[in-house]
């Protein structure tokens, strides 16, 4: 029987997968959704979709109910390496989107797409470099990825039933470290944009407030999806037996796999997308109705 954290992961990851498929369908179906900013979001949605699929591996029998004293199964390695890549990449895409907004709103850059290849290099290249490092460590006999006390596979904090502080250090350095840098960068960019908007006499007050609220929402989603995991790992360090906090574990299990859904909701779901998405649904229903009548 699945545990509560596993069920939470399953629910959140499923919502993320559905949301990402919906947003990507709009991008592919409508030319209006293929501008540079929307392409950045498409890359983010694609990353989040793969991430959601990897989160769902938590329900895979060999991960949900691993056999004692058995070797680490292939799905566990797939999930651990994949989550490390997709989660870091998704947060880096938010930094690319922040930079994109800065180019448009502050620099008045008329060709922001000139940076697109650099976004791809950063957001997919940096996580891949980290995975290559982990892979080299693995070949040298230092296995970082596997079962580590969490309901899912990731960087191990436990090894052979013993607490491994090295695992915690690697989690901080190669996951929470890059995320903290990305969050700091995003906040600096958003403060710069807000300051520029405050000095501008061109944009209306209503539009300024709307942009500021949207930037606050971006930051809130970032914090909501990664804070609980960081707090949970820190609690585990100071806990006498290095036990997981049930509260932090439940919050992490729900909000972290929900990243794709929240990114779609906050970044991608504007008025135009809602209209186009409704048109897409109507066209699908109309085609089904025509097929049935035929």
C-alpha positions as CSV (number, residue, x, y, z in Angstrom):
1,X,0.0,0.0,0.0
2,X,1.3,3.4,-0.9
3,X,2.3,5.9,1.8
4,X,0.9,9.4,2.2
5,X,4.0,11.0,0.7
6,X,3.9,8.7,-2.3
7,X,0.2,9.5,-2.9
8,X,1.0,13.2,-2.7
9,X,3.8,12.9,-5.2
10,X,1.4,11.0,-7.5
11,X,-1.3,13.6,-7.3
12,X,1.0,16.6,-7.8
13,X,3.1,15.0,-10.6
14,X,-0.1,14.1,-12.5
15,X,-1.4,17.6,-12.3
16,X,2.0,18.9,-13.5
17,X,2.0,16.5,-16.4
18,X,-1.5,17.4,-17.5
19,X,-0.8,21.2,-17.3
20,X,2.5,20.9,-19.2
21,X,0.8,18.9,-22.0
22,X,-1.9,21.5,-22.2
23,X,0.5,24.4,-22.5
24,X,2.7,22.6,-25.0
25,X,-0.3,21.7,-27.1
26,X,-1.2,25.4,-27.3
27,X,2.4,26.3,-28.3
28,X,2.4,23.7,-31.1
29,X,-1.2,24.4,-32.3
30,X,-1.1,28.2,-32.5
31,X,1.5,30.4,-34.1
32,X,0.7,33.3,-31.7
33,X,2.3,31.2,-28.9
34,X,5.7,30.8,-30.6
35,X,7.3,34.1,-29.8
36,X,10.7,34.1,-28.0
37,X,9.2,34.4,-24.5
38,X,6.8,31.6,-25.2
39,X,9.6,29.4,-26.6
40,X,11.4,29.9,-23.2
41,X,8.2,28.7,-21.5
42,X,7.9,25.8,-24.0
43,X,11.4,24.6,-23.0
44,X,10.4,25.0,-19.3
45,X,7.2,23.0,-19.9
46,X,9.1,20.3,-21.7
47,X,11.6,20.0,-18.8
48,X,8.8,20.0,-16.3
49,X,6.9,17.3,-18.2
50,X,9.9,15.0,-18.1
51,X,10.3,15.9,-14.5
52,X,6.6,15.0,-13.7
53,X,7.1,11.6,-15.4
54,X,10.2,10.9,-13.3
55,X,8.3,11.9,-10.2
56,X,5.6,9.4,-11.1
57,X,8.3,6.7,-11.0
58,X,8.0,7.0,-7.2
59,X,4.9,4.8,-7.6
60,X,6.9,2.2,-9.6
61,X,7.0,-1.1,-7.6
62,X,10.8,-1.4,-7.4
63,X,10.9,2.1,-6.0
64,X,7.7,2.2,-4.0
65,X,8.4,-1.1,-2.3
66,X,12.2,-1.8,-2.7
67,X,13.5,-5.2,-1.8
68,X,15.8,-5.3,1.2
69,X,19.5,-6.1,0.6
70,X,19.0,-5.8,-3.2
71,X,21.0,-3.9,-5.8
72,X,19.7,-0.5,-6.8
73,X,17.2,-1.0,-9.7
74,X,17.6,0.8,-13.0
75,X,14.4,2.8,-12.5
76,X,15.9,4.2,-9.3
77,X,19.0,5.5,-11.1
78,X,16.8,6.8,-13.9
79,X,14.7,8.7,-11.5
80,X,17.5,10.0,-9.4
81,X,19.6,11.3,-12.2
82,X,16.6,12.6,-14.1
83,X,15.1,14.5,-11.2
84,X,18.5,16.1,-10.5
85,X,18.6,17.3,-14.1
86,X,15.0,18.4,-14.6
87,X,14.6,20.2,-11.3
88,X,17.7,22.3,-11.6
89,X,17.0,22.9,-15.3
90,X,13.5,24.1,-14.5
91,X,14.7,26.7,-12.0
92,X,17.4,27.9,-14.4
93,X,14.7,28.4,-17.1
94,X,12.9,30.8,-14.6
95,X,16.1,32.8,-14.4
96,X,16.3,32.9,-18.2
97,X,12.7,34.2,-18.3
98,X,13.5,36.8,-15.7
99,X,16.5,38.0,-17.9
100,X,14.1,38.0,-20.9
101,X,11.7,40.3,-19.1
102,X,14.6,42.5,-18.1
103,X,15.7,42.8,-21.8
104,X,12.2,43.8,-22.8
105,X,11.1,46.1,-20.0
106,X,14.3,47.7,-18.9
107,X,16.7,47.5,-21.9
108,X,13.9,47.9,-24.5
109,X,15.6,45.2,-26.5
110,X,13.7,44.7,-29.8
111,X,15.4,41.4,-30.5
112,X,15.5,39.4,-27.2
113,X,15.6,36.1,-29.2
114,X,19.3,36.7,-29.8
115,X,19.9,35.2,-26.3
116,X,17.9,32.0,-26.9
117,X,20.8,29.7,-27.6
118,X,22.5,30.9,-24.5
119,X,19.4,30.1,-22.5
120,X,19.5,26.6,-23.8
121,X,23.2,26.3,-23.1
122,X,22.7,27.5,-19.5
123,X,19.5,25.7,-18.5
124,X,20.3,22.3,-20.1
125,X,24.1,22.5,-20.1
126,X,24.7,23.2,-16.4
127,X,22.5,20.3,-15.1
128,X,24.0,18.0,-17.7
129,X,27.5,19.0,-16.5
130,X,26.5,18.1,-12.9
131,X,25.2,14.7,-14.1
132,X,28.4,14.0,-15.9
133,X,30.3,14.7,-12.6
134,X,28.0,12.3,-10.8
135,X,28.5,9.7,-13.5
136,X,32.3,10.0,-13.2
137,X,32.0,9.6,-9.4
138,X,29.8,6.5,-10.0
139,X,32.4,4.9,-12.3
140,X,35.0,5.5,-9.6
141,X,32.9,3.6,-7.1
142,X,31.3,6.5,-5.2
143,X,27.6,6.0,-6.0
144,X,25.7,9.3,-5.2
145,X,22.3,8.4,-6.6
146,X,20.0,5.8,-5.1
147,X,17.7,5.1,-2.1
148,X,18.5,7.6,0.6
149,X,15.6,7.5,3.1
150,X,13.2,9.5,0.9
151,X,10.2,7.9,-0.9
152,X,12.0,8.7,-4.2
153,X,15.5,8.1,-5.5
154,X,17.9,11.0,-5.4
155,X,21.3,12.0,-4.0
156,X,21.7,9.6,-1.0
157,X,21.9,11.0,2.5
158,X,21.9,7.4,3.9
159,X,24.2,4.6,2.8
160,X,24.1,1.1,4.1
161,X,21.8,2.2,6.9
162,X,24.3,4.8,8.1
163,X,23.9,8.6,7.9
164,X,26.3,10.0,5.2
165,X,27.0,13.6,5.7
166,X,28.7,13.6,2.3
167,X,25.3,13.1,0.7
168,X,23.9,16.1,2.5
169,X,26.9,18.2,1.4
170,X,26.4,17.1,-2.3
171,X,22.6,18.0,-2.0
172,X,23.5,21.5,-0.8
173,X,26.3,22.1,-3.3
174,X,24.8,20.6,-6.5
175,X,21.0,21.2,-5.9
176,X,20.1,23.7,-3.3
177,X,23.2,25.8,-4.1
178,X,22.3,26.4,-7.8
179,X,18.7,27.0,-6.8
180,X,19.7,29.6,-4.2
181,X,21.8,31.4,-6.8
182,X,19.0,31.3,-9.3
183,X,16.5,32.6,-6.7
184,X,18.9,35.5,-5.7
185,X,19.4,36.3,-9.4
186,X,15.7,36.4,-10.1
187,X,15.0,38.6,-7.1
188,X,17.7,41.1,-8.2
189,X,16.3,41.2,-11.7
190,X,12.8,41.7,-10.5
191,X,13.8,44.5,-8.1
192,X,15.6,46.1,-11.1
193,X,12.5,45.8,-13.2
194,X,10.3,47.2,-10.5
195,X,12.6,50.1,-9.9
196,X,12.6,50.9,-13.6
197,X,8.9,50.7,-13.8
198,X,8.6,53.2,-10.9
199,X,10.7,55.7,-12.8
200,X,8.8,55.2,-16.1
201,X,6.2,57.7,-17.2
202,X,5.1,55.7,-20.3
203,X,3.5,52.7,-18.7
204,X,0.2,53.0,-16.9
205,X,-0.1,52.5,-13.1
206,X,-2.4,49.5,-13.7
207,X,0.0,47.8,-16.0
208,X,2.9,48.5,-13.5
209,X,0.9,46.9,-10.7
210,X,0.0,43.9,-12.9
211,X,3.7,43.3,-13.7
212,X,4.8,43.7,-10.1
213,X,2.1,41.2,-8.9
214,X,3.2,38.8,-11.6
215,X,6.8,39.0,-10.5
216,X,5.8,38.4,-6.9
217,X,3.9,35.3,-8.1
218,X,7.0,34.1,-9.9
219,X,9.1,34.4,-6.7
220,X,6.3,32.8,-4.6
221,X,6.2,29.7,-6.8
222,X,10.0,29.4,-6.7
223,X,10.0,29.5,-2.9
224,X,6.9,27.3,-2.5
225,X,8.5,24.5,-4.5
226,X,12.0,24.4,-3.2
227,X,11.9,25.8,0.4
228,X,10.3,22.7,2.1
229,X,12.9,20.3,0.7
230,X,15.7,22.5,1.9
231,X,14.2,22.9,5.4
232,X,13.6,19.1,5.5
233,X,17.2,18.3,4.6
234,X,18.4,20.8,7.3
235,X,16.1,19.3,9.9
236,X,17.4,15.9,9.0
237,X,21.0,17.1,9.8
238,X,20.2,18.4,13.2
239,X,17.7,15.6,14.2
240,X,19.3,13.3,16.8
241,X,18.7,10.2,14.7
242,X,18.8,12.1,11.3
243,X,15.1,11.2,10.9
244,X,12.9,12.9,8.3
245,X,10.3,15.4,9.5
246,X,6.9,14.0,8.6
247,X,5.6,17.6,8.1
248,X,8.5,18.7,5.8
249,X,8.3,15.4,4.0
250,X,4.6,15.9,3.3
251,X,5.1,19.5,2.1
252,X,8.0,18.5,-0.1
253,X,6.0,15.5,-1.5
254,X,3.2,17.8,-2.5
255,X,4.7,21.1,-3.6
256,X,8.0,20.0,-5.3
257,X,6.4,17.7,-7.9
258,X,3.7,20.5,-8.4
259,X,6.4,22.7,-9.9
260,X,5.3,22.0,-13.5
261,X,1.6,22.8,-12.7
262,X,2.5,26.1,-10.9
263,X,4.9,27.2,-13.6
264,X,2.1,26.7,-16.2
265,X,-0.4,28.5,-14.0
266,X,1.8,31.5,-13.2
267,X,4.1,31.9,-16.2
268,X,2.1,30.6,-19.1
269,X,-1.6,31.1,-18.4
270,X,-2.4,34.6,-19.7
271,X,-5.5,35.9,-21.4
272,X,-4.3,35.0,-24.9
273,X,-3.4,31.5,-23.9
274,X,-6.8,31.0,-22.2
275,X,-8.6,32.0,-25.4
276,X,-6.4,29.8,-27.6
277,X,-6.7,26.9,-25.2
278,X,-10.5,27.2,-25.3
279,X,-10.3,27.2,-29.1
280,X,-8.1,24.1,-29.0
281,X,-10.5,22.2,-26.7
282,X,-13.5,23.3,-28.9
283,X,-11.7,22.1,-32.1
284,X,-10.9,18.7,-30.5
285,X,-14.5,18.3,-29.3
286,X,-15.8,19.3,-32.7
287,X,-13.6,16.8,-34.5
288,X,-14.7,14.0,-32.1
289,X,-18.4,15.0,-32.7
290,X,-17.9,14.9,-36.5
291,X,-16.2,11.5,-36.3
292,X,-19.0,10.1,-34.2
293,X,-21.7,11.4,-36.5
294,X,-19.8,10.0,-39.5
